[in-house]
């Protein structure tokens, strides 16, 4: 199912506007730095790509973390950008990374506990925030944003590494079925917390090197990726309803294969072919493991086109988890409208002609974005500017 994008907003490690993100992608900038969110000296991966600023003060901070607050900001801005109205026909579809008990929340309560759990209240549980459990509900951001903007239409919350793609797909189907007239999609995730870094590093997903030695995904010497974070929001409408207000069109798909780690390349390719329509431009999964990267590229050249041009937005932003698909939809739409394809940031050692090494002219009208995460999850989006006349703001 395809829908028109009529509004968007985002928060990323490379900027809080689509314009800024696109400019820095085209300049092959990287947001990677030493992880200062917590003492990371003993962690296998000490690098991160954080959003550099903080969310605006909000009464919702009692039950929402910073990424949830960013998602609410982006959602309100996207609605304003589209000029959409609240009401019974506005649906809200959200995606978030997963139910994770943040160590920073629970360590004060657990650090001094005794083996027999005697006097557990005075030994630390009294320091646990009274809203601790409420802060981890998966639909917190969805419920609070729906209340704030008066969205009373159908909607759903998805969770997991491809939740953004699931939310986009569900929103497009709801529009096509006539369940809603306007769909707001939000997605947010952070992979730079201790609990996520420990798990991802244990399965070899993250780069254990210094910033100076960090290689790009698809590089012959890549050793993994860098955790990042993002929040993004898109307003979708039926194309015949959007008319000249459409920025681009989007469709999405998700897949899974039961792998404990990242999915098989066959699953990635199968998910991509569900959307493909002669597309040659691909933003790859960017997992940063030479054998996996090479298999992905070979498979895409076989199932899509031998002349595939492959870039990697997450080489610049770090891995974005559940927010990847919406960020890809915005960034690829902007690049298509500017007619410039961004390079893979910091790509040094690779002779493969399909890889984009420097910004180059982009005559294509469509592109596919792919992402992969554990356990065995795939997200995919296809954006197109075919028949779209709105070119402002990019």
VEXDREN-2710 file (C-alpha; in Angstrom, 1 decimal):
% VEXDREN-2710
k/r/px/py/pz
1/UNK/0.0/0.0/0.0
2/UNK/1.3/3.4/-1.0
3/UNK/0.6/6.7/0.7
4/UNK/1.6/10.3/0.2
5/UNK/3.8/12.1/2.7
6/UNK/2.5/15.5/3.4
7/UNK/4.5/16.5/6.5
8/UNK/7.5/15.4/8.5
9/UNK/9.8/16.2/11.4
10/UNK/12.7/14.4/13.1
11/UNK/15.4/14.5/15.7
12/UNK/18.7/12.7/14.7
13/UNK/22.4/12.8/15.6
14/UNK/23.0/14.8/12.5
15/UNK/20.3/17.4/13.0
16/UNK/16.7/18.2/14.0
17/UNK/15.5/19.2/10.6
18/UNK/15.3/17.3/7.3
19/UNK/17.3/20.0/5.6
20/UNK/20.2/19.8/8.1
21/UNK/20.2/16.1/8.1
22/UNK/20.4/16.0/4.3
23/UNK/23.1/18.6/4.0
24/UNK/25.3/16.7/6.5
25/UNK/24.6/13.3/4.8
26/UNK/25.7/14.8/1.4
27/UNK/28.8/16.1/3.1
28/UNK/29.6/12.6/4.3
29/UNK/29.7/13.7/8.0
30/UNK/29.6/11.3/10.8
31/UNK/27.9/11.9/14.2
32/UNK/30.1/9.3/16.0
33/UNK/31.9/10.3/19.2
34/UNK/32.9/8.8/22.5
35/UNK/29.9/7.7/24.5
36/UNK/29.6/10.2/27.4
37/UNK/26.0/9.2/28.3
38/UNK/27.4/7.0/31.1
39/UNK/30.9/5.8/32.1
40/UNK/31.6/3.5/29.2
41/UNK/35.3/2.7/29.7
42/UNK/34.7/-1.0/30.4
43/UNK/32.3/-1.6/27.5
44/UNK/33.3/-3.4/24.3
45/UNK/31.9/-0.4/22.3
46/UNK/32.8/3.0/23.7
47/UNK/31.4/4.9/20.7
48/UNK/27.9/6.4/20.1
49/UNK/26.0/8.7/17.9
50/UNK/23.7/10.7/20.2
51/UNK/21.1/13.4/19.5
52/UNK/23.2/16.4/20.7
53/UNK/20.4/18.4/22.4
54/UNK/17.7/17.7/24.9
55/UNK/13.9/17.7/24.5
56/UNK/11.9/20.7/25.5
57/UNK/10.6/20.8/29.1
58/UNK/7.4/18.9/29.3
59/UNK/4.9/17.7/32.0
60/UNK/5.1/14.3/30.3
61/UNK/8.7/13.9/31.5
62/UNK/7.2/12.2/34.6
63/UNK/6.4/9.1/32.4
64/UNK/8.4/9.6/29.2
65/UNK/12.1/9.3/28.6
66/UNK/14.0/11.8/26.4
67/UNK/13.4/9.8/23.1
68/UNK/9.6/9.6/23.9
69/UNK/9.6/13.4/24.4
70/UNK/11.5/13.9/21.1
71/UNK/8.8/11.7/19.4
72/UNK/6.0/13.9/20.8
73/UNK/7.8/17.1/19.6
74/UNK/8.3/15.6/16.1
75/UNK/4.7/14.4/15.9
76/UNK/3.3/17.8/16.7
77/UNK/5.7/19.5/14.2
78/UNK/4.9/17.0/11.5
79/UNK/1.1/17.7/11.9
80/UNK/1.8/21.5/11.7
81/UNK/4.0/21.0/8.6
82/UNK/1.2/19.1/6.9
83/UNK/-1.6/21.4/8.0
84/UNK/-3.5/18.4/9.2
85/UNK/-6.5/18.6/11.5
86/UNK/-7.2/16.6/14.6
87/UNK/-10.3/14.6/15.1
88/UNK/-12.0/11.3/14.7
89/UNK/-10.5/10.6/11.3
90/UNK/-6.9/11.2/12.4
91/UNK/-5.1/8.0/13.2
92/UNK/-1.9/7.6/15.2
93/UNK/0.6/4.8/14.5
94/UNK/3.7/4.5/16.7
95/UNK/6.8/2.4/16.8
96/UNK/9.3/2.1/19.7
97/UNK/12.4/0.0/20.2
98/UNK/11.2/-2.3/22.9
99/UNK/10.5/-2.8/26.6
100/UNK/13.9/-2.2/28.2
101/UNK/14.4/-1.6/32.0
102/UNK/17.0/1.1/32.0
103/UNK/19.8/0.3/34.4
104/UNK/20.1/3.9/35.4
105/UNK/16.5/3.6/36.8
106/UNK/16.9/0.4/38.7
107/UNK/20.6/0.3/39.9
108/UNK/20.0/2.6/42.9
109/UNK/17.4/0.2/44.1
110/UNK/19.5/-3.0/43.5
111/UNK/23.1/-2.0/44.3
112/UNK/22.9/-2.5/48.1
113/UNK/20.5/-5.5/48.2
114/UNK/21.4/-8.4/50.4
115/UNK/21.5/-12.0/49.0
116/UNK/18.5/-13.0/51.2
117/UNK/16.6/-9.8/50.2
118/UNK/16.1/-8.9/53.8
119/UNK/15.1/-5.3/54.5
120/UNK/15.0/-4.8/50.8
121/UNK/13.0/-1.5/51.1
122/UNK/15.6/0.3/53.2
123/UNK/18.4/-1.4/51.2
124/UNK/17.3/0.4/48.1
125/UNK/13.8/-0.2/46.8
126/UNK/12.7/3.0/48.5
127/UNK/14.8/4.9/45.9
128/UNK/12.9/3.4/43.0
129/UNK/10.8/6.1/41.3
130/UNK/7.1/5.6/42.0
131/UNK/6.3/5.8/38.3
132/UNK/9.0/3.3/37.4
133/UNK/6.7/0.7/35.9
134/UNK/4.6/3.4/34.1
135/UNK/7.7/4.8/32.4
136/UNK/8.2/1.5/30.6
137/UNK/4.8/1.1/29.1
138/UNK/5.1/0.6/25.3
139/UNK/2.2/2.9/24.5
140/UNK/3.1/5.8/26.7
141/UNK/4.1/8.1/23.9
142/UNK/1.2/7.0/21.8
143/UNK/-1.4/7.7/24.5
144/UNK/0.0/11.1/25.5
145/UNK/0.4/12.4/22.0
146/UNK/-3.1/11.2/21.0
147/UNK/-4.4/13.2/24.0
148/UNK/-2.3/16.3/23.2
149/UNK/-3.3/16.5/19.5
150/UNK/-6.9/15.1/19.8
151/UNK/-6.3/12.1/17.6
152/UNK/-9.4/9.9/17.9
153/UNK/-9.0/7.7/14.9
154/UNK/-7.7/4.1/14.6
155/UNK/-4.1/3.4/15.5
156/UNK/-1.7/0.9/17.0
157/UNK/1.7/0.8/18.8
158/UNK/4.4/-1.5/17.5
159/UNK/7.6/-2.6/19.4
160/UNK/10.9/-3.9/18.2
161/UNK/13.8/-3.1/15.9
162/UNK/11.6/-2.8/12.8
163/UNK/8.7/-1.1/14.6
164/UNK/9.0/2.0/12.4
165/UNK/8.5/0.0/9.2
166/UNK/5.5/-1.8/10.8
167/UNK/3.9/1.5/11.8
168/UNK/4.3/2.9/8.3
169/UNK/2.9/-0.2/6.7
170/UNK/-0.1/-0.3/9.1
171/UNK/-0.8/3.4/8.5
172/UNK/-0.8/3.1/4.7
173/UNK/-3.2/0.1/5.0
174/UNK/-5.5/2.1/7.2
175/UNK/-5.6/4.9/4.7
176/UNK/-6.2/2.5/1.8
177/UNK/-9.0/0.8/3.6
178/UNK/-10.7/4.1/4.5
179/UNK/-10.3/3.6/8.2
180/UNK/-8.7/7.0/8.6
181/UNK/-8.3/10.1/6.4
182/UNK/-4.9/11.2/7.9
183/UNK/-2.3/9.0/9.6
184/UNK/0.4/10.3/11.9
185/UNK/3.3/7.9/12.2
186/UNK/5.9/8.4/15.0
187/UNK/8.9/6.2/15.8
188/UNK/11.7/6.5/18.3
189/UNK/14.6/4.4/19.7
190/UNK/17.9/4.7/21.5
191/UNK/20.6/2.1/21.3
192/UNK/23.2/4.0/23.3
193/UNK/22.2/2.8/26.8
194/UNK/24.2/0.3/28.8
195/UNK/21.7/-2.5/28.5
196/UNK/21.4/-2.3/24.7
197/UNK/25.2/-1.9/24.2
198/UNK/26.0/-4.9/26.3
199/UNK/23.6/-7.1/24.4
200/UNK/24.5/-5.9/20.9
201/UNK/28.3/-6.1/21.6
202/UNK/27.9/-9.6/22.9
203/UNK/26.6/-10.7/19.5
204/UNK/29.3/-8.8/17.6
205/UNK/27.1/-6.1/16.2
206/UNK/29.1/-3.1/17.5
207/UNK/32.5/-1.8/16.7
208/UNK/35.0/-2.4/19.5
209/UNK/37.5/0.1/18.2
210/UNK/38.6/3.7/18.7
211/UNK/37.1/6.6/16.7
212/UNK/40.3/6.9/14.6
213/UNK/40.1/3.2/13.6
214/UNK/36.4/3.1/12.9
215/UNK/35.6/1.8/9.4
216/UNK/32.4/2.4/7.5
217/UNK/29.9/-0.4/6.8
218/UNK/30.7/-2.1/3.5
219/UNK/34.4/-1.4/4.1
220/UNK/36.7/-4.4/3.8
221/UNK/37.9/-3.8/7.3
222/UNK/34.6/-3.0/9.0
223/UNK/34.3/-4.4/12.5
224/UNK/30.7/-3.5/13.4
225/UNK/28.5/-0.5/13.8
226/UNK/27.9/2.3/16.2
227/UNK/24.8/2.7/18.3
228/UNK/22.7/5.8/17.7
229/UNK/19.3/7.2/18.4
230/UNK/16.5/9.1/16.7
231/UNK/12.9/10.1/16.6
232/UNK/10.9/10.8/13.5
233/UNK/7.3/11.6/12.5
234/UNK/5.5/11.4/9.1
235/UNK/2.0/12.5/8.1
236/UNK/0.5/10.3/5.5
237/UNK/-2.6/10.8/3.4
238/UNK/-4.1/9.1/0.3
239/UNK/-2.3/10.4/-2.8
240/UNK/-5.6/11.6/-4.5
241/UNK/-6.4/13.5/-1.3
242/UNK/-3.0/15.1/-0.8
243/UNK/-2.6/16.5/-4.4
244/UNK/0.0/19.2/-4.6
245/UNK/0.7/19.0/-0.8
246/UNK/2.5/15.6/-1.3
247/UNK/6.3/15.7/-0.7
248/UNK/6.8/12.1/-1.9
249/UNK/5.1/8.7/-1.7
250/UNK/6.0/5.9/0.6
251/UNK/5.3/2.2/1.1
252/UNK/6.8/-0.1/3.7
253/UNK/7.2/-3.8/4.6
254/UNK/8.6/-5.8/7.5
255/UNK/9.9/-9.3/7.7
256/UNK/11.4/-11.8/10.2
257/UNK/13.0/-15.2/10.1
258/UNK/13.5/-16.3/13.7
259/UNK/17.3/-15.8/13.7
260/UNK/18.7/-14.9/17.2
261/UNK/20.8/-12.1/15.8
262/UNK/20.4/-10.1/12.6
263/UNK/18.3/-11.8/9.8
264/UNK/19.6/-13.8/6.9
265/UNK/20.4/-11.9/3.8
266/UNK/17.8/-13.9/2.0
267/UNK/15.2/-12.5/4.4
268/UNK/16.4/-8.9/3.7
269/UNK/16.2/-9.5/-0.1
270/UNK/12.8/-11.1/0.1
271/UNK/11.5/-8.1/2.1
272/UNK/13.0/-5.7/-0.4
273/UNK/11.4/-7.4/-3.4
274/UNK/8.0/-7.0/-1.9
275/UNK/8.4/-3.2/-2.5
276/UNK/10.7/-3.1/-5.5
277/UNK/9.5/-1.7/-8.8
278/UNK/12.6/-1.4/-11.0
279/UNK/14.5/0.5/-8.2
280/UNK/18.3/0.9/-8.5
281/UNK/19.0/3.1/-5.5
282/UNK/19.3/1.4/-2.1
283/UNK/20.1/2.6/1.4
284/UNK/21.5/-0.6/2.8
285/UNK/21.3/-2.3/6.2
286/UNK/24.8/-1.0/7.1
287/UNK/25.7/-3.8/9.6
288/UNK/29.4/-3.2/9.2
289/UNK/30.5/-6.9/9.0
290/UNK/32.4/-7.6/5.8
291/UNK/31.0/-11.0/5.0
292/UNK/27.4/-10.0/5.8
293/UNK/27.8/-6.7/3.9
294/UNK/29.1/-8.5/0.9
295/UNK/26.4/-11.1/0.9
296/UNK/23.7/-8.3/1.2
297/UNK/25.2/-6.5/-1.7
298/UNK/25.4/-9.6/-3.9
299/UNK/21.9/-10.6/-3.1
300/UNK/20.5/-7.1/-3.9
301/UNK/22.3/-7.0/-7.2
302/UNK/20.7/-10.3/-8.0
303/UNK/17.1/-9.6/-7.0
304/UNK/16.9/-5.9/-7.7
305/UNK/19.3/-4.8/-10.4
306/UNK/23.0/-5.6/-11.4
307/UNK/23.5/-1.8/-11.5
308/UNK/22.4/-1.2/-7.9
309/UNK/23.9/1.9/-6.3
310/UNK/24.3/1.4/-2.6
311/UNK/24.6/4.1/0.1
312/UNK/24.4/3.8/3.9
313/UNK/22.7/6.6/5.9
314/UNK/23.5/4.8/9.1
315/UNK/27.2/5.1/8.4
316/UNK/26.6/8.8/9.3
317/UNK/23.9/8.6/12.0
318/UNK/24.8/5.3/13.7
319/UNK/22.2/2.5/14.0
320/UNK/18.8/4.0/14.7
321/UNK/16.8/0.9/15.6
322/UNK/13.0/1.3/15.4
323/UNK/13.3/4.9/14.0
324/UNK/15.3/3.8/11.0
325/UNK/12.5/3.4/8.4
326/UNK/10.9/6.8/9.0
327/UNK/14.3/8.5/9.0
328/UNK/15.1/6.8/5.7
329/UNK/11.8/7.8/4.2
330/UNK/12.5/11.5/5.0
331/UNK/16.2/11.5/4.1
332/UNK/15.7/9.5/0.8
333/UNK/12.8/11.8/-0.2
334/UNK/15.0/14.8/0.3
335/UNK/17.9/13.3/-1.7
336/UNK/15.6/12.4/-4.5
337/UNK/14.2/15.9/-4.6
338/UNK/17.7/17.4/-4.6
339/UNK/18.8/14.9/-7.2
340/UNK/21.9/14.0/-5.2
341/UNK/22.9/10.6/-3.8
342/UNK/24.8/10.8/-0.5
343/UNK/28.0/8.8/-0.1
344/UNK/28.9/6.2/2.5
345/UNK/30.7/8.3/5.2
346/UNK/34.3/7.3/5.8
347/UNK/34.4/4.5/3.3
348/UNK/38.1/3.7/2.8
349/UNK/38.8/0.2/1.6
350/UNK/36.4/-1.2/-1.0
351/UNK/36.7/-1.6/-4.7
352/UNK/33.1/-2.6/-5.3
353/UNK/31.7/-0.3/-8.0
354/UNK/28.1/-0.4/-6.5
355/UNK/29.2/1.5/-3.4
356/UNK/28.7/5.3/-3.4
357/UNK/32.0/6.9/-2.4
358/UNK/31.1/10.6/-3.0
359/UNK/27.9/12.6/-3.6
360/UNK/26.8/12.0/-7.1
361/UNK/23.9/13.1/-9.4
362/UNK/20.7/11.2/-8.8
363/UNK/18.4/11.1/-11.8
364/UNK/16.3/8.3/-10.3
365/UNK/12.7/9.0/-9.0
366/UNK/12.6/6.3/-6.3
367/UNK/14.8/4.5/-3.7
368/UNK/14.6/1.7/-1.2
369/UNK/15.8/1.8/2.4
370/UNK/16.6/-1.3/4.3
371/UNK/17.4/-2.1/8.0
372/UNK/18.1/-5.2/10.0
373/UNK/18.0/-5.9/13.7
374/UNK/17.7/-8.8/16.2
375/UNK/16.0/-11.1/16.5
376/UNK/15.9/-11.7/12.7
377/UNK/13.9/-8.5/11.9
378/UNK/13.9/-6.6/8.7
379/UNK/12.4/-3.2/7.9
380/UNK/12.0/-1.8/4.4
381/UNK/10.7/1.4/2.8
382/UNK/10.3/2.6/-0.7
383/UNK/10.0/6.3/-1.5
384/UNK/9.2/7.9/-4.8
385/UNK/8.8/11.5/-6.2
386/UNK/7.2/10.3/-9.4
387/UNK/4.3/12.6/-10.1
388/UNK/5.0/14.8/-7.0
389/UNK/5.3/18.5/-7.6
390/UNK/6.0/19.8/-4.1
391/UNK/9.7/20.6/-4.0
392/UNK/9.9/23.3/-1.4
393/UNK/11.9/23.2/1.9
394/UNK/14.5/20.8/0.4
END
